[in-house]
């Protein structure tokens, strides 16, 4: 049995007590952008329930062009007005450089990826970078309520980056 | 009080019973790629706990270049071996076309985005598209265990796309 099959078994259990459908637009009008890290349970850490906020996640929680695309759809079509950015301590993105990662892939496959890995030396600096990218985007209409945080994987607590 | 402040209050409560830190690599060696939709609680729907799987999410759950970047980091640096793709019923991405969305932004801002919105006409077709993009990527070393599903927002149940 693969892990995927185990997840499907858990899903069958979840569906037994599931009550839907809820409306498509997020009820709390928030979009969260967070790192993909396994230790960051966004619903748990923010006390969320189904139907409340959009959750966008990638390696690092960086504001990439794909995150801008997702936020544009979130704000323009589905009514979100606040953005919450979450990086975290002990992030994998602190353990390598973009050049090293792209070179390792080139050494392995013969092909250098056309994208940067988006590694960063500390999470606070990259939260500021992410806020700056949101603020600079011409495609997002709502940028007054954009706040960034670092999640501590030891304590489960969010610390705001000012 | 903003919604963000409410989420911070919920986080303080979460941290009270939080026990960490867990190891950085996902214990179950899986990366999930899912839509950002508020009704899709990935941890709940798959019975997950902190520390188990990477969760990557964007508008549509589409396999964009940024998702390939995240999966490459997930597999090459953090040991994941299975990929689970999750789209869902009643998706916002079914309600517009790429051309319409880009034109609406151009009409509003004067600037046409350089990216496609990645809208799609039905979730099953786009799950197949996403699997095909994963399989075609030269940057992902583990592509034998890639499965795609549609989450039903009415029942909470995952249906596999074959």
HADDOCK unambig.tbl for C-alpha pairs under 7 A between the chains (distance, minus, plus):
assign (segid A and resid 3 and name CA) (segid B and resid 28 and name CA) 6.90 0.50 0.50
assign (segid A and resid 7 and name CA) (segid B and resid 46 and name CA) 5.04 0.50 0.50
assign (segid A and resid 7 and name CA) (segid B and resid 47 and name CA) 6.67 0.50 0.50
assign (segid A and resid 8 and name CA) (segid B and resid 46 and name CA) 6.74 0.50 0.50
assign (segid A and resid 10 and name CA) (segid B and resid 46 and name CA) 5.50 0.50 0.50
assign (segid A and resid 10 and name CA) (segid B and resid 47 and name CA) 5.15 0.50 0.50
assign (segid A and resid 11 and name CA) (segid B and resid 45 and name CA) 5.24 0.50 0.50
assign (segid A and resid 11 and name CA) (segid B and resid 46 and name CA) 4.98 0.50 0.50
assign (segid A and resid 11 and name CA) (segid B and resid 47 and name CA) 6.58 0.50 0.50
assign (segid A and resid 11 and name CA) (segid B and resid 157 and name CA) 6.46 0.50 0.50
assign (segid A and resid 11 and name CA) (segid B and resid 158 and name CA) 6.98 0.50 0.50
assign (segid A and resid 12 and name CA) (segid B and resid 157 and name CA) 6.49 0.50 0.50
assign (segid A and resid 14 and name CA) (segid B and resid 45 and name CA) 5.77 0.50 0.50
assign (segid A and resid 15 and name CA) (segid B and resid 155 and name CA) 6.11 0.50 0.50
assign (segid A and resid 15 and name CA) (segid B and resid 156 and name CA) 4.75 0.50 0.50
assign (segid A and resid 15 and name CA) (segid B and resid 157 and name CA) 5.40 0.50 0.50
assign (segid A and resid 18 and name CA) (segid B and resid 155 and name CA) 6.23 0.50 0.50
assign (segid A and resid 18 and name CA) (segid B and resid 156 and name CA) 5.71 0.50 0.50
assign (segid A and resid 19 and name CA) (segid B and resid 155 and name CA) 6.71 0.50 0.50
assign (segid A and resid 20 and name CA) (segid B and resid 153 and name CA) 6.12 0.50 0.50
assign (segid A and resid 20 and name CA) (segid B and resid 154 and name CA) 4.30 0.50 0.50
assign (segid A and resid 20 and name CA) (segid B and resid 155 and name CA) 6.08 0.50 0.50
assign (segid A and resid 21 and name CA) (segid B and resid 153 and name CA) 5.25 0.50 0.50
assign (segid A and resid 21 and name CA) (segid B and resid 154 and name CA) 4.09 0.50 0.50
assign (segid A and resid 22 and name CA) (segid B and resid 39 and name CA) 6.95 0.50 0.50
assign (segid A and resid 26 and name CA) (segid B and resid 38 and name CA) 5.66 0.50 0.50
assign (segid A and resid 28 and name CA) (segid B and resid 3 and name CA) 6.90 0.50 0.50
assign (segid A and resid 36 and name CA) (segid B and resid 54 and name CA) 5.20 0.50 0.50
assign (segid A and resid 36 and name CA) (segid B and resid 55 and name CA) 4.76 0.50 0.50
assign (segid A and resid 36 and name CA) (segid B and resid 56 and name CA) 5.34 0.50 0.50
assign (segid A and resid 37 and name CA) (segid B and resid 54 and name CA) 5.49 0.50 0.50
assign (segid A and resid 37 and name CA) (segid B and resid 55 and name CA) 6.98 0.50 0.50
assign (segid A and resid 38 and name CA) (segid B and resid 26 and name CA) 5.67 0.50 0.50
assign (segid A and resid 38 and name CA) (segid B and resid 50 and name CA) 6.03 0.50 0.50
assign (segid A and resid 38 and name CA) (segid B and resid 51 and name CA) 4.44 0.50 0.50
assign (segid A and resid 38 and name CA) (segid B and resid 52 and name CA) 5.56 0.50 0.50
assign (segid A and resid 38 and name CA) (segid B and resid 53 and name CA) 4.91 0.50 0.50
assign (segid A and resid 38 and name CA) (segid B and resid 54 and name CA) 4.74 0.50 0.50
assign (segid A and resid 38 and name CA) (segid B and resid 55 and name CA) 6.84 0.50 0.50
assign (segid A and resid 39 and name CA) (segid B and resid 22 and name CA) 6.94 0.50 0.50
assign (segid A and resid 39 and name CA) (segid B and resid 50 and name CA) 4.65 0.50 0.50
assign (segid A and resid 39 and name CA) (segid B and resid 51 and name CA) 4.23 0.50 0.50
assign (segid A and resid 40 and name CA) (segid B and resid 50 and name CA) 6.55 0.50 0.50
assign (segid A and resid 41 and name CA) (segid B and resid 50 and name CA) 5.90 0.50 0.50
assign (segid A and resid 44 and name CA) (segid B and resid 14 and name CA) 6.98 0.50 0.50
assign (segid A and resid 45 and name CA) (segid B and resid 11 and name CA) 5.25 0.50 0.50
assign (segid A and resid 45 and name CA) (segid B and resid 14 and name CA) 5.77 0.50 0.50
assign (segid A and resid 46 and name CA) (segid B and resid 7 and name CA) 5.06 0.50 0.50
assign (segid A and resid 46 and name CA) (segid B and resid 8 and name CA) 6.75 0.50 0.50
assign (segid A and resid 46 and name CA) (segid B and resid 10 and name CA) 5.49 0.50 0.50
assign (segid A and resid 46 and name CA) (segid B and resid 11 and name CA) 4.98 0.50 0.50
assign (segid A and resid 47 and name CA) (segid B and resid 7 and name CA) 6.69 0.50 0.50
assign (segid A and resid 47 and name CA) (segid B and resid 10 and name CA) 5.14 0.50 0.50
assign (segid A and resid 47 and name CA) (segid B and resid 11 and name CA) 6.58 0.50 0.50
assign (segid A and resid 50 and name CA) (segid B and resid 38 and name CA) 6.02 0.50 0.50
assign (segid A and resid 50 and name CA) (segid B and resid 39 and name CA) 4.65 0.50 0.50
assign (segid A and resid 50 and name CA) (segid B and resid 40 and name CA) 6.55 0.50 0.50
assign (segid A and resid 50 and name CA) (segid B and resid 41 and name CA) 5.90 0.50 0.50
assign (segid A and resid 51 and name CA) (segid B and resid 38 and name CA) 4.43 0.50 0.50
assign (segid A and resid 51 and name CA) (segid B and resid 39 and name CA) 4.23 0.50 0.50
assign (segid A and resid 52 and name CA) (segid B and resid 38 and name CA) 5.55 0.50 0.50
assign (segid A and resid 53 and name CA) (segid B and resid 38 and name CA) 4.90 0.50 0.50
assign (segid A and resid 54 and name CA) (segid B and resid 36 and name CA) 5.20 0.50 0.50
assign (segid A and resid 54 and name CA) (segid B and resid 37 and name CA) 5.48 0.50 0.50
assign (segid A and resid 54 and name CA) (segid B and resid 38 and name CA) 4.74 0.50 0.50
assign (segid A and resid 55 and name CA) (segid B and resid 36 and name CA) 4.76 0.50 0.50
assign (segid A and resid 55 and name CA) (segid B and resid 37 and name CA) 6.97 0.50 0.50
assign (segid A and resid 55 and name CA) (segid B and resid 38 and name CA) 6.83 0.50 0.50
assign (segid A and resid 55 and name CA) (segid B and resid 57 and name CA) 6.69 0.50 0.50
assign (segid A and resid 56 and name CA) (segid B and resid 36 and name CA) 5.34 0.50 0.50
assign (segid A and resid 56 and name CA) (segid B and resid 57 and name CA) 4.73 0.50 0.50
assign (segid A and resid 56 and name CA) (segid B and resid 58 and name CA) 4.94 0.50 0.50
assign (segid A and resid 57 and name CA) (segid B and resid 55 and name CA) 6.69 0.50 0.50
assign (segid A and resid 57 and name CA) (segid B and resid 56 and name CA) 4.73 0.50 0.50
assign (segid A and resid 57 and name CA) (segid B and resid 57 and name CA) 4.66 0.50 0.50
assign (segid A and resid 57 and name CA) (segid B and resid 58 and name CA) 6.60 0.50 0.50
assign (segid A and resid 58 and name CA) (segid B and resid 56 and name CA) 4.95 0.50 0.50
assign (segid A and resid 58 and name CA) (segid B and resid 57 and name CA) 6.62 0.50 0.50
assign (segid A and resid 58 and name CA) (segid B and resid 67 and name CA) 6.89 0.50 0.50
assign (segid A and resid 58 and name CA) (segid B and resid 70 and name CA) 5.80 0.50 0.50
assign (segid A and resid 59 and name CA) (segid B and resid 70 and name CA) 4.75 0.50 0.50
assign (segid A and resid 66 and name CA) (segid B and resid 66 and name CA) 6.29 0.50 0.50
assign (segid A and resid 67 and name CA) (segid B and resid 58 and name CA) 6.89 0.50 0.50
assign (segid A and resid 69 and name CA) (segid B and resid 117 and name CA) 6.47 0.50 0.50
assign (segid A and resid 70 and name CA) (segid B and resid 58 and name CA) 5.80 0.50 0.50
assign (segid A and resid 70 and name CA) (segid B and resid 59 and name CA) 4.75 0.50 0.50
assign (segid A and resid 105 and name CA) (segid B and resid 139 and name CA) 6.85 0.50 0.50
assign (segid A and resid 117 and name CA) (segid B and resid 69 and name CA) 6.46 0.50 0.50
assign (segid A and resid 139 and name CA) (segid B and resid 105 and name CA) 6.84 0.50 0.50
assign (segid A and resid 153 and name CA) (segid B and resid 20 and name CA) 6.13 0.50 0.50
assign (segid A and resid 153 and name CA) (segid B and resid 21 and name CA) 5.26 0.50 0.50
assign (segid A and resid 154 and name CA) (segid B and resid 20 and name CA) 4.31 0.50 0.50
assign (segid A and resid 154 and name CA) (segid B and resid 21 and name CA) 4.09 0.50 0.50
assign (segid A and resid 155 and name CA) (segid B and resid 15 and name CA) 6.11 0.50 0.50
assign (segid A and resid 155 and name CA) (segid B and resid 18 and name CA) 6.22 0.50 0.50
assign (segid A and resid 155 and name CA) (segid B and resid 19 and name CA) 6.70 0.50 0.50
assign (segid A and resid 155 and name CA) (segid B and resid 20 and name CA) 6.08 0.50 0.50
assign (segid A and resid 156 and name CA) (segid B and resid 15 and name CA) 4.76 0.50 0.50
assign (segid A and resid 156 and name CA) (segid B and resid 18 and name CA) 5.71 0.50 0.50
assign (segid A and resid 157 and name CA) (segid B and resid 11 and name CA) 6.45 0.50 0.50
assign (segid A and resid 157 and name CA) (segid B and resid 12 and name CA) 6.49 0.50 0.50
assign (segid A and resid 157 and name CA) (segid B and resid 15 and name CA) 5.39 0.50 0.50
assign (segid A and resid 158 and name CA) (segid B and resid 11 and name CA) 6.98 0.50 0.50
